[in-house]
Amino acid sequence: MFSLRRLLLLIACLAVVAAIVAPAALIWSALFTTGGLQFVIRHIPHNIAGVQLDIVAFAARWRRLAVERVEIDHELVHLKFEGIEGRVALMPLLLQTIRATRGSVRSALIE
């Protein structure tokens, strides 16, 4: 039978594991599932300081990211990238950087 001390120790261990695993699971689901990525993209502002950003038709699978089209429109330049695919590393995303171990862009237009 569990004593009170063992029960408290078990609860403390479970709390520590939950505090470590829960944020990692949330970040993984937000970045590496299509539903989570849709949530993140919906919450990115589409107009930032006069720059219009449009991201269309994206999908995410285990560390693989695919975006059909990204358009960035500024008063001085218009950028359009189509067919973006790559493998993304998770740890640099926690540091707010993107590190792709493999990537390709089908077409890029700079006006």
Secondary structure, DSSP 8 states (H G I E B T S, - for coil): ---HHHHHHHHHHHHHHHHHHHHHHHHHHHHHSHHHHHHHHHTS-SEETTEEEEEEEEEEETTEEEEEEEEEE-SS-EEEEEEEEEEE-HHHHHTT---EEEEEEEEEEE-
